[in-house]
Amino acid sequence: MKIICWYRSGSLETFCKFCAGNQGKTISIKLVNRSEPVRGALYSYCIDPPEAGLFLLLTDRVIHSAYYDLEDIENLHIGLNETWIPALEDASSEDRSPSEVTSSKDSTLLFAQ
């Protein structure tokens, strides 16, 4: 069974299943102290304190993941309001300059002159 959402009142086991099943996919995170959800590609997660939380890739330009502490997460969803965030297999380990554009079809980098 595919887990498509997780709520703060849910179990850690369900959180792990959600993260494992949706790694590399665009997810939406509703934070406790923020009204608008954060969207990004799920990069990785951790359930061991004090680093319990998850890491998202928020942009296709700079490949540095943003960390969200488990205590700050109200809920997680997959497939809601899909955005342009690329799948992780398209991501490079290097930062991309603003003049680069990633082709959605074949991940070829095109450089603006």
Contact map, one row per residue, 1 for C-alpha under 8 A:
11100000000000000000000000000000000000000000000000000000000000000000000000000000000000000000000000000000000000000
11110000000000000100100000000000000000000000000000000000000000000000000000000000000000000000000000000000000000000
11111100000001001100100000000000000000000000000000000000000000000000000000000000000000000000000000000000000000000
01111100000000000100000000000000000000000000000000000000000000000000000000001110000000000000000000000000000000000
00111110000000000100000000000000000000000000000000000000000000000000000000111100000000000000000000000000000000000
00111111010001100100000000000000000000000000000000000000000000000000000000111000000000000000000000000000000000000
00001111110000000000000000000000000000000000000000000000000000000000000001110000000000000000000000000000000000000
00000111111000000000000000000000000000000000000000000000000000000000000011100000000000000000000000000000000000000
00000011111000000000000000000000000000000000000000000000000000000000000000000000000000000000000000000000000000000
00000111111101100000000000000000000000000000000000000000000000000000000000000000000000000000000000000000000000000
00000001111111100000000000000000000000000000000000000000000000000000000000000000000000000000000000000000000000000
00000000011111110000000000000000000000000000001000000000000000000000000000000000000000000000000000000000000000000
00000000001111111000000000000000000000000000000000000000000000000000000000000000000000000000000000000000000000000
00100100011111111100000000000000000000000000000000000000000000000000000000000000000000000000000000000000000000000
00000100011111111110000000000000000000000000000000000000000000000000000000000000000000000000000000000000000000000
00000000000111111111000000000000000000000000001000000000000000000000000000000000000000000000000000000000000000000
00100000000011111111100000000000000000000000000000000000000000000000000000000000000000000000000000000000000000000
01111100000001111111110000000000000000000000000000000000000000000000000000000000000000000000000000000000000000000
00000000000000111111111000000000000000000101100000000000000000000000000000000000000000000000000000000000000000000
00000000000000011111111000000000000000000000000000000000000000000000000000000000000000000000000000000000000000000
01100000000000001111111000000000000000000000000000000000000000000000000000000000000000000000000000000000000000000
00000000000000000111111111100000000000000100000000000000000000000000000000000100000000000000000000000000000000000
00000000000000000011111110000000000000001111000000000000000000000000000000000000000000000000000000000000000000000
00000000000000000000011111000000000000001110000000000000000000000000000000000000000000111000000000000000000000000
00000000000000000000011111100000000000011100000000000000000000000000000000000100000000110000000000000000000000000
00000000000000000000010111110000000000111100000000000000000000000000000000000110011011100000000000000000000000000
00000000000000000000010011111000000000111100000000000000000000000000000000011111010000000000000000000000000000000
00000000000000000000000001111100000011110000000000000000000000000000000000011111000000000000000000000000000000000
00000000000000000000000000111110000011100000000000000000000000000000000011111000000000000000000000000000000000000
00000000000000000000000000011111011111000000000000000000000000000000000011110000000000000000000000000000000000000
00000000000000000000000000001111111011000000000000000000000000000000000111100000000000000000000000000000000000000
00000000000000000000000000000111111000000000000000000000000000000000000111000000000000000000000000000000000000000
00000000000000000000000000000011111000000000000000000000000000000000000100000000000000000000000000000000000000000
00000000000000000000000000000111111110000000000000000000000000000000000000000000000000000000000000000000000000000
00000000000000000000000000000111111110000000000000000000000000000000000000000000000000000000000000000000000000000
00000000000000000000000000000100011111000000000000000000000000000000000000000000000000000000000000000000000000000
00000000000000000000000000011110011111100000000000000000000000000000000000000000000000000000000000000000000000000
00000000000000000000000000011110000111110000000000000000000000000000000000000000000000000000000000000000000000000
00000000000000000000000001111000000011111000000000000000010000000000000000000000001000000000000000000000000000000
00000000000000000000000011110000000001111100000000000001111000000000000000000000001010000000000000000000000000000
00000000000000000000001111100000000000111110000000000001110000000000000000000000000011110000000000000000000000000
00000000000000000010011111100000000000011111000000000111100000000000000000000000000000000000000000000000000000000
00000000000000000000001100000000000000001111100000000111100000001000000000000000000000010000000000000000000000000
00000000000000000010001000000000000000000111110000000111000000000000000000000000000000000000000000000000000000000
00000000000000000010000000000000000000000011111000011110000000000000000000000000000000000000000000000000000000000
00000000000000000000000000000000000000000001111100111100000000000000000000000000000000000000000000000000000000000
00000000000100010000000000000000000000000000111110111000000000000000000000000000000000000000000000000000000000000
00000000000000000000000000000000000000000000011111110000000000000000000000000000000000000000000000000000000000000
00000000000000000000000000000000000000000000001111110000000000000000000000000000000000000000000000000000000000000
00000000000000000000000000000000000000000000000111110000000000000000000000000000000000000000000000000000000000000
00000000000000000000000000000000000000000000011111111000000000000000100000000000000000000000000000000000000000000
00000000000000000000000000000000000000000000111111111100000000000000110000000000000000000000000000000000000000000
00000000000000000000000000000000000000000000111000111110000000000011111000000000000000000000000000000000000000000
00000000000000000000000000000000000000000111110000011111000000000011110000000000000000000000000000000000000000000
00000000000000000000000000000000000000000111100000001111100000001111000000000000000000000000000000000000000000000
00000000000000000000000000000000000000011111000000000111110000001110000000000000000000000000000000000000000000000
00000000000000000000000000000000000000011110000000000011111100111100000000000000000010000000000000000000000000000
00000000000000000000000000000000000000111000000000000001111100001100000000000000000010000000000000000000000000000
00000000000000000000000000000000000000010000000000000000111111100000000000000000000010000000000000000000000000000
00000000000000000000000000000000000000000000000000000000111111100000000000000000000011000010000000000100000000000
00000000000000000000000000000000000000000000000000000000001111100000000000000000000000000000001111010000000000000
00000000000000000000000000000000000000000000000000000000001111110000000000000000000000000000011110000000000000000
00000000000000000000000000000000000000000000000000000000101111111000000000000000000000000011111100000000000000000
00000000000000000000000000000000000000000000000000000000100001111100000000000000000000000000000000000000000000000
00000000000000000000000000000000000000000010000000000011110000111110000000000000000000000000000000000000000000000
00000000000000000000000000000000000000000000000000000011110000011111000000000000000000000000000000000000000000000
00000000000000000000000000000000000000000000000000001111000000001111100000000000000000000000000000000000000000000
00000000000000000000000000000000000000000000000000001110000000000111110110000000000000000000000000000000000000000
00000000000000000000000000000000000000000000000000111100000000000011111110000000000000000000000000000000000000000
00000000000000000000000000000000000000000000000000011100000000000001111110000000000000000000000000000000000000000
00000000000000000000000000000000000000000000000000001000000000000000111110000000000000000000000000000000000000000
00000000000000000000000000000011100000000000000000000000000000000001111111000000000000000000000000000000000000000
00000001000000000000000000001111000000000000000000000000000000000001111111110000000000000000000000000000000000000
00000011000000000000000000001111000000000000000000000000000000000000000111110000000000000000000000000000000000000
00001111000000000000000000001110000000000000000000000000000000000000000011111000000000000000000000000000000000000
00001110000000000000000000111100000000000000000000000000000000000000000011111100000000000000000000000000000000000
00011100000000000000000000111000000000000000000000000000000000000000000000111111000000000000000000000000000000000
00011000000000000000010011110000000000000000000000000000000000000000000000011111000000000000000000000000000000000
00010000000000000000000001110000000000000000000000000000000000000000000000001111110000000000000000000000000000000
00000000000000000000000000110000000000000000000000000000000000000000000000001111110000000000000000000000000000000
00000000000000000000000000000000000000000000000000000000000000000000000000000011111000000000000000000000000000000
00000000000000000000000001100000000000000000000000000000000000000000000000000011111100000000000000000000000000000
00000000000000000000000001000000000000110000000000000000000000000000000000000000111110000000000000000000000000000
00000000000000000000000000000000000000000000000000000000000000000000000000000000011111000000000000000000000000000
00000000000000000000000001000000000000011000000000000000111100000000000000000000001111100000000000000000000000000
00000000000000000000000001000000000000001000000000000000000100000000000000000000000111110110000000000001000000000
00000000000000000000000111000000000000001000000000000000000000000000000000000000000011111110000000000000000000000
00000000000000000000000110000000000000001010000000000000000000000000000000000000000001111110000000000000000000000
00000000000000000000000100000000000000000000000000000000000000000000000000000000000000111110000000000000000000000
00000000000000000000000000000000000000000000000000000000000000000000000000000000000001111111000000000000001000000
00000000000000000000000000000000000000000000000000000000000100100000000000000000000001111111100000000000000000000
00000000000000000000000000000000000000000000000000000000000000100000000000000000000000000111111000000000000000000
00000000000000000000000000000000000000000000000000000000000000100000000000000000000000000011111000000000000000000
00000000000000000000000000000000000000000000000000000000000001100000000000000000000000000001111100000000000000000
00000000000000000000000000000000000000000000000000000000000011100000000000000000000000000001111110000000000000000
00000000000000000000000000000000000000000000000000000000000011100000000000000000000000000000011111010000000000000
00000000000000000000000000000000000000000000000000000000000011000000000000000000000000000000001111110000000000000
00000000000000000000000000000000000000000000000000000000000010000000000000000000000000000000000111111000000000000
00000000000000000000000000000000000000000000000000000000000000000000000000000000000000000000000011111000000000110
00000000000000000000000000000000000000000000000000000000000010000000000000000000000000000000000111111100000011110
00000000000000000000000000000000000000000000000000000000000000000000000000000000000000000000000001111110000011100
00000000000000000000000000000000000000000000000000000000000100000000000000000000000000000000000000011111001111000
00000000000000000000000000000000000000000000000000000000000000000000000000000000000000000000000000001111111111000
00000000000000000000000000000000000000000000000000000000000000000000000000000000000001000000000000000111111000000
00000000000000000000000000000000000000000000000000000000000000000000000000000000000000000000000000000011111000000
00000000000000000000000000000000000000000000000000000000000000000000000000000000000000000000000000000011111100000
00000000000000000000000000000000000000000000000000000000000000000000000000000000000000000100000000000111111110000
00000000000000000000000000000000000000000000000000000000000000000000000000000000000000000000000000000110011111000
00000000000000000000000000000000000000000000000000000000000000000000000000000000000000000000000000011110001111100
00000000000000000000000000000000000000000000000000000000000000000000000000000000000000000000000000011110000111110
00000000000000000000000000000000000000000000000000000000000000000000000000000000000000000000000000111000000011111
00000000000000000000000000000000000000000000000000000000000000000000000000000000000000000000000000110000000001111
00000000000000000000000000000000000000000000000000000000000000000000000000000000000000000000000000000000000000111
